[in-house]
Amino acid sequence: MNDEKLKADSMPSQETFLSWIEEVGGYKRRNRALIVTLYLTGARISEIVKELTKDDVKILFIEGKKYAEIDLITKKHREWRRRKVLIPLFIKEELALFRLLWNHVKKFKKDEPLFNISTTRAYQIISPWLAKLKKQAEPQKEKGKGIFLNACHYLRHLRSTHLVELYGFQEDDLMKWHDWSSTAPAGRYIHRTERFANLFVKSERM
């Protein structure tokens, strides 16, 4: 992982990211929900469009704390795998972001795809938005630094930064969160949910 892309001083806060989403145009409810989903999950566009349904977004409680769980399916090494992402709804910024997705989810029947668009169309939605933000950020760039805004992978890097800086995720946590390890057993999801829940709760107390 490129450490330069994960420096907090070169990436916006969650509050700033929320304000940026106000700049999203077009079909605003869907487009904002798409960007938020990519950020919250760190997923690839191909894992979201035409795949994610209302049934895949759930609310649950762990030790009295409220979370959202987004159930993704991804193909790795010719095998389909499940990846469950936990969102702590007791944290104000996380709740505000999730509401943008939930407002979209509520409009659908349980088995309907939330983003019934092509991968190409999804890139067409996101790329102009990022390009506009990059143009706005240019005058504020410091020598040798700058906000990483040159690819849709930016949202995954931003989420990784926030998980590290706000919630104390370590390298191993990030690898499991993003499912970067292809050898870990499927049963690790139970342990992962408990581990991430503990990190979110710990950060709330700081």
C-alpha positions as CSV (number, residue, x, y, z in Angstrom):
1,M,0.0,0.0,0.0
2,N,1.3,3.5,-0.9
3,D,1.8,5.3,2.4
4,E,1.6,8.7,0.6
5,K,-2.0,8.0,-0.4
6,L,-2.9,7.3,3.2
7,K,-1.5,10.4,4.8
8,A,-4.3,12.2,6.7
9,D,-2.9,15.7,5.8
10,S,-3.4,15.0,2.1
11,M,-7.0,13.6,2.4
12,P,-10.2,15.3,3.4
13,S,-12.0,14.6,6.7
14,Q,-15.4,12.8,6.7
15,E,-17.1,16.1,7.3
16,T,-15.4,17.5,4.2
17,F,-16.3,14.4,2.2
18,L,-19.9,14.9,3.2
19,S,-19.9,18.4,1.9
20,W,-18.3,17.3,-1.3
21,I,-21.2,14.9,-2.0
22,E,-23.4,18.0,-2.2
23,E,-21.6,18.7,-5.5
24,V,-22.9,15.5,-7.0
25,G,-25.3,16.2,-9.9
26,G,-27.6,14.3,-12.2
27,Y,-29.9,11.8,-10.6
28,K,-28.8,13.0,-7.1
29,R,-30.3,10.4,-4.8
30,R,-28.8,7.4,-6.8
31,N,-25.5,9.1,-7.6
32,R,-24.9,10.2,-4.0
33,A,-25.8,6.7,-2.8
34,L,-23.4,5.1,-5.3
35,I,-20.5,7.2,-4.2
36,V,-21.3,6.7,-0.5
37,T,-21.6,2.9,-1.0
38,L,-18.2,2.8,-2.7
39,Y,-16.7,4.8,0.1
40,L,-18.2,2.9,3.0
41,T,-17.4,-0.5,1.6
42,G,-14.2,0.2,-0.3
43,A,-15.7,-2.0,-3.0
44,R,-15.0,-2.2,-6.7
45,I,-17.6,-0.7,-9.0
46,S,-18.2,-4.1,-10.5
47,E,-19.2,-5.4,-7.0
48,I,-21.9,-2.7,-6.6
49,V,-23.6,-2.1,-9.9
50,K,-26.3,-4.7,-10.8
51,E,-25.2,-6.8,-7.9
52,L,-26.2,-5.0,-4.7
53,T,-29.9,-5.4,-3.7
54,K,-32.0,-4.1,-0.8
55,D,-31.7,-7.5,0.9
56,D,-27.9,-7.0,1.0
57,V,-28.2,-3.9,3.3
58,K,-29.2,-4.8,6.9
59,I,-29.4,-3.2,10.3
60,L,-28.1,-5.2,13.3
61,F,-27.0,-4.7,16.9
62,I,-23.7,-5.9,18.5
63,E,-23.5,-5.5,22.3
64,G,-26.2,-2.8,22.2
65,K,-24.6,-0.8,19.5
66,K,-26.3,-0.2,16.2
67,Y,-24.6,-1.1,12.9
68,A,-25.4,-1.4,9.2
69,E,-24.1,-4.5,7.4
70,I,-23.6,-4.5,3.7
71,D,-23.2,-7.9,2.1
72,L,-21.1,-7.9,-1.0
73,I,-20.3,-10.7,-3.4
74,T,-17.0,-10.7,-5.3
75,K,-15.2,-13.1,-7.6
76,K,-11.6,-14.0,-6.8
77,H,-9.6,-16.7,-8.5
78,R,-12.7,-17.9,-10.3
79,E,-14.6,-18.4,-7.0
80,W,-17.5,-16.3,-5.7
81,R,-16.9,-15.0,-2.2
82,R,-19.0,-13.1,0.3
83,R,-17.6,-10.0,2.0
84,K,-19.6,-8.3,4.8
85,V,-18.9,-4.7,5.7
86,L,-19.8,-3.2,9.0
87,I,-20.8,0.4,9.4
88,P,-21.0,1.9,12.9
89,L,-24.3,3.9,13.0
90,F,-23.6,5.2,16.5
91,I,-20.8,7.4,15.1
92,K,-22.4,10.7,13.8
93,E,-20.4,11.0,10.5
94,E,-20.9,7.3,9.6
95,L,-24.6,7.6,10.2
96,A,-24.9,10.8,8.1
97,L,-23.1,9.0,5.2
98,F,-25.2,5.8,5.6
99,R,-28.4,7.8,5.5
100,L,-27.6,8.9,1.9
101,L,-27.5,5.2,1.0
102,W,-30.5,4.2,3.1
103,N,-32.7,6.9,1.6
104,H,-32.0,5.3,-1.8
105,V,-32.4,1.7,-0.5
106,K,-36.0,2.4,0.8
107,K,-37.2,3.1,-2.7
108,F,-36.7,-0.5,-3.8
109,K,-38.2,-3.9,-3.4
110,K,-36.1,-6.4,-1.5
111,D,-34.6,-8.2,-4.5
112,E,-34.2,-5.3,-6.8
113,P,-30.6,-4.0,-7.7
114,L,-29.9,-0.7,-6.1
115,F,-27.7,0.5,-9.0
116,N,-29.1,-1.0,-12.2
117,I,-26.5,0.7,-14.4
118,S,-23.4,-0.4,-16.2
119,T,-19.9,-0.2,-14.9
120,T,-19.2,2.3,-17.7
121,R,-22.1,4.5,-16.6
122,A,-20.9,4.4,-13.0
123,Y,-17.5,5.7,-14.0
124,Q,-19.2,8.4,-16.0
125,I,-21.0,9.5,-12.9
126,I,-18.0,9.5,-10.6
127,S,-15.2,10.7,-12.9
128,P,-16.5,14.3,-13.6
129,W,-17.3,14.7,-9.9
130,L,-13.7,13.8,-9.0
131,A,-12.3,16.0,-11.8
132,K,-14.2,19.0,-10.5
133,L,-12.9,18.5,-7.0
134,K,-9.4,18.1,-8.3
135,K,-9.7,21.4,-10.1
136,Q,-10.9,23.1,-6.9
137,A,-8.1,21.6,-4.9
138,E,-5.3,22.6,-7.2
139,P,-4.7,26.1,-5.8
140,Q,-4.4,24.6,-2.3
141,K,-1.8,22.0,-3.2
142,E,1.6,22.1,-1.4
143,K,4.8,21.3,-3.1
144,G,5.2,17.6,-3.4
145,K,1.7,16.9,-2.0
146,G,-1.8,17.0,-3.1
147,I,-5.2,15.2,-2.8
148,F,-5.3,11.9,-4.7
149,L,-8.1,12.5,-7.1
150,N,-7.0,10.8,-10.3
151,A,-9.0,7.6,-10.2
152,C,-12.2,6.1,-8.9
153,H,-9.9,4.0,-6.5
154,Y,-9.7,7.3,-4.6
155,L,-12.7,6.4,-2.6
156,R,-11.1,3.2,-1.4
157,H,-8.0,5.1,-0.4
158,L,-10.0,7.7,1.4
159,R,-11.9,5.0,3.4
160,S,-8.6,3.3,4.3
161,T,-7.2,6.6,5.6
162,H,-10.2,7.2,7.8
163,L,-10.2,3.7,9.1
164,V,-6.6,4.1,10.1
165,E,-6.7,7.7,11.4
166,L,-10.1,7.7,13.1
167,Y,-10.6,4.1,14.3
168,G,-7.1,2.8,14.8
169,F,-7.1,0.1,12.1
170,Q,-3.8,-1.7,11.6
171,E,-2.4,-3.2,8.4
172,D,-3.9,-6.6,9.2
173,D,-7.3,-5.0,9.9
174,L,-7.2,-3.2,6.5
175,M,-6.3,-6.4,4.7
176,K,-9.2,-8.2,6.2
177,W,-11.6,-5.3,5.8
178,H,-10.9,-5.1,2.1
179,D,-10.5,-8.8,1.7
180,W,-7.1,-8.4,0.2
181,S,-5.9,-11.9,1.5
182,S,-7.1,-14.6,-0.8
183,T,-6.2,-17.5,1.5
184,A,-8.1,-16.6,4.7
185,P,-11.0,-19.0,5.5
186,A,-14.6,-18.0,5.1
187,G,-15.2,-18.5,8.8
188,R,-13.1,-15.4,9.6
189,Y,-16.1,-13.2,9.0
190,I,-17.4,-13.9,12.5
191,H,-14.1,-12.9,14.1
192,R,-13.8,-9.9,11.8
193,T,-17.2,-8.5,12.7
194,E,-16.3,-8.7,16.4
195,R,-12.9,-7.2,15.9
196,F,-14.2,-4.2,13.8
197,A,-17.0,-3.6,16.2
198,N,-14.5,-3.4,19.1
199,L,-12.4,-0.9,17.1
200,F,-15.4,1.4,16.4
201,V,-16.5,1.3,20.0
202,K,-13.0,2.0,21.3
203,S,-12.7,5.0,19.0
204,E,-16.0,6.4,20.3
205,R,-14.5,6.5,23.8
206,M,-11.4,8.4,22.9
